[in-house]
Amino acid sequence: MILFQNSRISGSFLRGILGALFLCRTVLFAFPLTPTGSAGKLPLFIEAPSADSPVCVEAEIAADFQSRARGFMHRKKIPEGTGMIFIYPGDEKMSFWMKDTEVPLSIAFIDSKGVFREIFDMEPFSLETVNSPGYRRYALEVPAGWFAARGISPGCRFSEETLAALRQIKASN
């Protein structure tokens, strides 16, 4: 294919470039990048049988190795209604600990279909690992007791819209 003919760019090539630029702009505005290289925040909607409408948590996104390893370390507090979603490139057994984390947390291990499989509480500064019993795609950390206070338990799930948004984020090792 000839890209330049008589010093003109072919129409299909130009349309392809413009389409790619539009896609990049859309992705960047949908998931703004932070200096750490992970995407910013995303509202996550959880369907709980005890709630009339989905429960929302505003979650920081940890989708690369560095942001997943750092998690909530060195934070003095985590505001109510916020959390951190850990996104992995594939299903795997997960291990978390609370080294250098001074805020008590609850963690949910969630499968690739968005179903909450296990929820555990974690103590500040603990070196004891909290492991997912099976292979999971996501983990969601929130202030301790947040899940229980909202009736979120194993078997609850992300809304379809939330799961679709999570699948758009490319995790890396």
C-alpha positions as protocol buffer text, in pm:
chain_id: "A"
residue {
  index: 1
  type: MET
  ca { x: 0 y: 0 z: 0 }
}
residue {
  index: 2
  type: ILE
  ca { x: 128 y: 346 z: -84 }
}
residue {
  index: 3
  type: LEU
  ca { x: 82 y: 587 z: 203 }
}
residue {
  index: 4
  type: PHE
  ca { x: 185 y: 899 z: 19 }
}
residue {
  index: 5
  type: GLN
  ca { x: 82 y: 976 z: -334 }
}
residue {
  index: 6
  type: ASN
  ca { x: 161 y: 1314 z: -480 }
}
residue {
  index: 7
  type: SER
  ca { x: 246 y: 1438 z: -126 }
}
residue {
  index: 8
  type: ARG
  ca { x: -100 y: 1346 z: 5 }
}
residue {
  index: 9
  type: ILE
  ca { x: -184 y: 1103 z: 283 }
}
residue {
  index: 10
  type: SER
  ca { x: -435 y: 838 z: 177 }
}
residue {
  index: 11
  type: GLY
  ca { x: -787 y: 880 z: 318 }
}
residue {
  index: 12
  type: SER
  ca { x: -800 y: 537 z: 481 }
}
residue {
  index: 13
  type: PHE
  ca { x: -463 y: 593 z: 651 }
}
residue {
  index: 14
  type: LEU
  ca { x: -577 y: 930 z: 784 }
}
residue {
  index: 15
  type: ARG
  ca { x: -908 y: 785 z: 908 }
}
residue {
  index: 16
  type: GLY
  ca { x: -713 y: 508 z: 1085 }
}
residue {
  index: 17
  type: ILE
  ca { x: -483 y: 758 z: 1258 }
}
residue {
  index: 18
  type: LEU
  ca { x: -776 y: 977 z: 1364 }
}
residue {
  index: 19
  type: GLY
  ca { x: -962 y: 673 z: 1495 }
}
residue {
  index: 20
  type: ALA
  ca { x: -661 y: 563 z: 1700 }
}
residue {
  index: 21
  type: LEU
  ca { x: -619 y: 913 z: 1843 }
}
residue {
  index: 22
  type: PHE
  ca { x: -988 y: 926 z: 1938 }
}
residue {
  index: 23
  type: LEU
  ca { x: -961 y: 587 z: 2109 }
}
residue {
  index: 24
  type: CYS
  ca { x: -652 y: 696 z: 2305 }
}
residue {
  index: 25
  type: ARG
  ca { x: -823 y: 1019 z: 2411 }
}
residue {
  index: 26
  type: THR
  ca { x: -1132 y: 826 z: 2524 }
}
residue {
  index: 27
  type: VAL
  ca { x: -928 y: 578 z: 2728 }
}
residue {
  index: 28
  type: LEU
  ca { x: -715 y: 849 z: 2889 }
}
residue {
  index: 29
  type: PHE
  ca { x: -1016 y: 1055 z: 2996 }
}
residue {
  index: 30
  type: ALA
  ca { x: -1206 y: 748 z: 3117 }
}
residue {
  index: 31
  type: PHE
  ca { x: -910 y: 624 z: 3326 }
}
residue {
  index: 32
  type: PRO
  ca { x: -674 y: 917 z: 3391 }
}
residue {
  index: 33
  type: LEU
  ca { x: -318 y: 808 z: 3458 }
}
residue {
  index: 34
  type: THR
  ca { x: -154 y: 888 z: 3788 }
}
residue {
  index: 35
  type: PRO
  ca { x: 221 y: 935 z: 3834 }
}
residue {
  index: 36
  type: THR
  ca { x: 250 y: 573 z: 3953 }
}
residue {
  index: 37
  type: GLY
  ca { x: 134 y: 443 z: 3616 }
}
residue {
  index: 38
  type: SER
  ca { x: -187 y: 295 z: 3749 }
}
residue {
  index: 39
  type: ALA
  ca { x: -528 y: 428 z: 3654 }
}
residue {
  index: 40
  type: GLY
  ca { x: -697 y: 676 z: 3890 }
}
residue {
  index: 41
  type: LYS
  ca { x: -1026 y: 599 z: 4063 }
}
residue {
  index: 42
  type: LEU
  ca { x: -1334 y: 410 z: 3958 }
}
residue {
  index: 43
  type: PRO
  ca { x: -1676 y: 385 z: 4121 }
}
residue {
  index: 44
  type: LEU
  ca { x: -1750 y: 16 z: 4185 }
}
residue {
  index: 45
  type: PHE
  ca { x: -2110 y: -96 z: 4225 }
}
residue {
  index: 46
  type: ILE
  ca { x: -2177 y: -408 z: 4431 }
}
residue {
  index: 47
  type: GLU
  ca { x: -2511 y: -587 z: 4421 }
}
residue {
  index: 48
  type: ALA
  ca { x: -2607 y: -697 z: 4772 }
}
residue {
  index: 49
  type: PRO
  ca { x: -2938 y: -874 z: 4845 }
}
residue {
  index: 50
  type: SER
  ca { x: -2996 y: -664 z: 5157 }
}
residue {
  index: 51
  type: ALA
  ca { x: -2965 y: -332 z: 4969 }
}
residue {
  index: 52
  type: ASP
  ca { x: -3240 y: -170 z: 4760 }
}
residue {
  index: 53
  type: SER
  ca { x: -2983 y: -44 z: 4510 }
}
residue {
  index: 54
  type: PRO
  ca { x: -2620 y: -133 z: 4437 }
}
residue {
  index: 55
  type: VAL
  ca { x: -2368 y: -26 z: 4700 }
}
residue {
  index: 56
  type: CYS
  ca { x: -2095 y: 205 z: 4566 }
}
residue {
  index: 57
  type: VAL
  ca { x: -1732 y: 235 z: 4671 }
}
residue {
  index: 58
  type: GLU
  ca { x: -1492 y: 482 z: 4506 }
}
residue {
  index: 59
  type: ALA
  ca { x: -1183 y: 269 z: 4449 }
}
residue {
  index: 60
  type: GLU
  ca { x: -827 y: 357 z: 4364 }
}
residue {
  index: 61
  type: ILE
  ca { x: -702 y: 123 z: 4093 }
}
residue {
  index: 62
  type: ALA
  ca { x: -393 y: -92 z: 4146 }
}
residue {
  index: 63
  type: ALA
  ca { x: -333 y: -265 z: 3813 }
}
residue {
  index: 64
  type: ASP
  ca { x: 46 y: -290 z: 3796 }
}
residue {
  index: 65
  type: PHE
  ca { x: 302 y: -463 z: 4016 }
}
residue {
  index: 66
  type: GLN
  ca { x: 422 y: -147 z: 4192 }
}
residue {
  index: 67
  type: SER
  ca { x: 79 y: -15 z: 4285 }
}
residue {
  index: 68
  type: ARG
  ca { x: -41 y: -361 z: 4397 }
}
residue {
  index: 69
  type: ALA
  ca { x: 271 y: -407 z: 4613 }
}
residue {
  index: 70
  type: ARG
  ca { x: 231 y: -62 z: 4774 }
}
residue {
  index: 71
  type: GLY
  ca { x: -146 y: -83 z: 4832 }
}
residue {
  index: 72
  type: PHE
  ca { x: -251 y: 126 z: 5132 }
}
residue {
  index: 73
  type: MET
  ca { x: 94 y: 126 z: 5296 }
}
residue {
  index: 74
  type: HIS
  ca { x: 188 y: 444 z: 5485 }
}
residue {
  index: 75
  type: ARG
  ca { x: -165 y: 587 z: 5481 }
}
residue {
  index: 76
  type: LYS
  ca { x: -284 y: 755 z: 5801 }
}
residue {
  index: 77
  type: LYS
  ca { x: -652 y: 706 z: 5714 }
}
residue {
  index: 78
  type: ILE
  ca { x: -879 y: 578 z: 5441 }
}
residue {
  index: 79
  type: PRO
  ca { x: -1195 y: 784 z: 5394 }
}
residue {
  index: 80
  type: GLU
  ca { x: -1530 y: 611 z: 5438 }
}
residue {
  index: 81
  type: GLY
  ca { x: -1676 y: 497 z: 5107 }
}
residue {
  index: 82
  type: THR
  ca { x: -1337 y: 451 z: 4944 }
}
residue {
  index: 83
  type: GLY
  ca { x: -1113 y: 153 z: 4883 }
}
residue {
  index: 84
  type: MET
  ca { x: -859 y: 0 z: 4647 }
}
residue {
  index: 85
  type: ILE
  ca { x: -925 y: -254 z: 4373 }
}
residue {
  index: 86
  type: PHE
  ca { x: -634 y: -483 z: 4288 }
}
residue {
  index: 87
  type: ILE
  ca { x: -658 y: -605 z: 3929 }
}
residue {
  index: 88
  type: TYR
  ca { x: -450 y: -897 z: 3806 }
}
residue {
  index: 89
  type: PRO
  ca { x: -383 y: -998 z: 3443 }
}
residue {
  index: 90
  type: GLY
  ca { x: -519 y: -1349 z: 3506 }
}
residue {
  index: 91
  type: ASP
  ca { x: -666 y: -1565 z: 3779 }
}
residue {
  index: 92
  type: GLU
  ca { x: -415 y: -1643 z: 4052 }
}
residue {
  index: 93
  type: LYS
  ca { x: -385 y: -1726 z: 4418 }
}
residue {
  index: 94
  type: MET
  ca { x: -334 y: -1403 z: 4607 }
}
residue {
  index: 95
  type: SER
  ca { x: -151 y: -1320 z: 4929 }
}
residue {
  index: 96
  type: PHE
  ca { x: -178 y: -992 z: 5119 }
}
residue {
  index: 97
  type: TRP
  ca { x: -26 y: -862 z: 5440 }
}
residue {
  index: 98
  type: MET
  ca { x: -46 y: -541 z: 5639 }
}
residue {
  index: 99
  type: LYS
  ca { x: 322 y: -450 z: 5673 }
}
residue {
  index: 100
  type: ASP
  ca { x: 350 y: -70 z: 5701 }
}
residue {
  index: 101
  type: THR
  ca { x: -29 y: -35 z: 5686 }
}
residue {
  index: 102
  type: GLU
  ca { x: -165 y: 136 z: 5996 }
}
residue {
  index: 103
  type: VAL
  ca { x: -536 y: 132 z: 5911 }
}
residue {
  index: 104
  type: PRO
  ca { x: -740 y: -185 z: 5978 }
}
residue {
  index: 105
  type: LEU
  ca { x: -886 y: -319 z: 5652 }
}
residue {
  index: 106
  type: SER
  ca { x: -1129 y: -575 z: 5519 }
}
residue {
  index: 107
  type: ILE
  ca { x: -1042 y: -754 z: 5195 }
}
residue {
  index: 108
  type: ALA
  ca { x: -1269 y: -935 z: 4951 }
}
residue {
  index: 109
  type: PHE
  ca { x: -1134 y: -1186 z: 4699 }
}
residue {
  index: 110
  type: ILE
  ca { x: -1340 y: -1174 z: 4380 }
}
residue {
  index: 111
  type: ASP
  ca { x: -1344 y: -1410 z: 4083 }
}
residue {
  index: 112
  type: SER
  ca { x: -1327 y: -1318 z: 3713 }
}
residue {
  index: 113
  type: LYS
  ca { x: -1709 y: -1314 z: 3692 }
}
residue {
  index: 114
  type: GLY
  ca { x: -1727 y: -1047 z: 3962 }
}
residue {
  index: 115
  type: VAL
  ca { x: -1854 y: -1278 z: 4238 }
}
residue {
  index: 116
  type: PHE
  ca { x: -1727 y: -1209 z: 4591 }
}
residue {
  index: 117
  type: ARG
  ca { x: -1586 y: -1541 z: 4714 }
}
residue {
  index: 118
  type: GLU
  ca { x: -1425 y: -1460 z: 5050 }
}
residue {
  index: 119
  type: ILE
  ca { x: -1402 y: -1162 z: 5286 }
}
residue {
  index: 120
  type: PHE
  ca { x: -1140 y: -1131 z: 5562 }
}
residue {
  index: 121
  type: ASP
  ca { x: -1047 y: -866 z: 5818 }
}
residue {
  index: 122
  type: MET
  ca { x: -682 y: -762 z: 5847 }
}
residue {
  index: 123
  type: GLU
  ca { x: -501 y: -608 z: 6145 }
}
residue {
  index: 124
  type: PRO
  ca { x: -266 y: -306 z: 6114 }
}
residue {
  index: 125
  type: PHE
  ca { x: 105 y: -383 z: 6079 }
}
residue {
  index: 126
  type: SER
  ca { x: 46 y: -759 z: 6077 }
}
residue {
  index: 127
  type: LEU
  ca { x: 301 y: -972 z: 5892 }
}
residue {
  index: 128
  type: GLU
  ca { x: 53 y: -1262 z: 5879 }
}
residue {
  index: 129
  type: THR
  ca { x: -56 y: -1328 z: 5522 }
}
residue {
  index: 130
  type: VAL
  ca { x: -419 y: -1339 z: 5417 }
}
residue {
  index: 131
  type: ASN
  ca { x: -452 y: -1576 z: 5123 }
}
residue {
  index: 132
  type: SER
  ca { x: -726 y: -1636 z: 4871 }
}
residue {
  index: 133
  type: PRO
  ca { x: -829 y: -2002 z: 4901 }
}
residue {
  index: 134
  type: GLY
  ca { x: -868 y: -2028 z: 4524 }
}
residue {
  index: 135
  type: TYR
  ca { x: -772 y: -1854 z: 4204 }
}
residue {
  index: 136
  type: ARG
  ca { x: -915 y: -1502 z: 4188 }
}
residue {
  index: 137
  type: ARG
  ca { x: -892 y: -1205 z: 3948 }
}
residue {
  index: 138
  type: TYR
  ca { x: -961 y: -912 z: 4183 }
}
residue {
  index: 139
  type: ALA
  ca { x: -918 y: -810 z: 4545 }
}
residue {
  index: 140
  type: LEU
  ca { x: -1097 y: -515 z: 4702 }
}
residue {
  index: 141
  type: GLU
  ca { x: -966 y: -351 z: 5021 }
}
residue {
  index: 142
  type: VAL
  ca { x: -1186 y: -116 z: 5225 }
}
residue {
  index: 143
  type: PRO
  ca { x: -1182 y: 16 z: 5583 }
}
residue {
  index: 144
  type: ALA
  ca { x: -1244 y: -267 z: 5832 }
}
residue {
  index: 145
  type: GLY
  ca { x: -1611 y: -350 z: 5875 }
}
residue {
  index: 146
  type: TRP
  ca { x: -1726 y: -166 z: 5561 }
}
residue {
  index: 147
  type: PHE
  ca { x: -1851 y: -482 z: 5387 }
}
residue {
  index: 148
  type: ALA
  ca { x: -2038 y: -611 z: 5694 }
}
residue {
  index: 149
  type: ALA
  ca { x: -2202 y: -273 z: 5760 }
}
residue {
  index: 150
  type: ARG
  ca { x: -2352 y: -279 z: 5410 }
}
residue {
  index: 151
  type: GLY
  ca { x: -2458 y: -643 z: 5403 }
}
residue {
  index: 152
  type: ILE
  ca { x: -2189 y: -740 z: 5152 }
}
residue {
  index: 153
  type: SER
  ca { x: -2090 y: -1104 z: 5195 }
}
residue {
  index: 154
  type: PRO
  ca { x: -1961 y: -1393 z: 4984 }
}
residue {
  index: 155
  type: GLY
  ca { x: -2200 y: -1448 z: 4694 }
}
residue {
  index: 156
  type: CYS
  ca { x: -2254 y: -1076 z: 4627 }
}
residue {
  index: 157
  type: ARG
  ca { x: -2127 y: -952 z: 4292 }
}
residue {
  index: 158
  type: PHE
  ca { x: -2014 y: -649 z: 4097 }
}
residue {
  index: 159
  type: SER
  ca { x: -2274 y: -495 z: 3867 }
}
residue {
  index: 160
  type: GLU
  ca { x: -2236 y: -582 z: 3498 }
}
residue {
  index: 161
  type: GLU
  ca { x: -2130 y: -222 z: 3427 }
}
residue {
  index: 162
  type: THR
  ca { x: -1859 y: -237 z: 3693 }
}
residue {
  index: 163
  type: LEU
  ca { x: -1731 y: -570 z: 3566 }
}
residue {
  index: 164
  type: ALA
  ca { x: -1721 y: -436 z: 3208 }
}
residue {
  index: 165
  type: ALA
  ca { x: -1521 y: -131 z: 3326 }
}
residue {
  index: 166
  type: LEU
  ca { x: -1276 y: -352 z: 3519 }
}
residue {
  index: 167
  type: ARG
  ca { x: -1221 y: -571 z: 3213 }
}
residue {
  index: 168
  type: GLN
  ca { x: -1121 y: -262 z: 3012 }
}
residue {
  index: 169
  type: ILE
  ca { x: -829 y: -196 z: 3246 }
}
residue {
  index: 170
  type: LYS
  ca { x: -522 y: -388 z: 3138 }
}
residue {
  index: 171
  type: ALA
  ca { x: -332 y: -524 z: 3435 }
}
residue {
  index: 172
  type: SER
  ca { x: 39 y: -601 z: 3419 }
}
residue {
  index: 173
  type: ASN
  ca { x: 283 y: -803 z: 3628 }
}
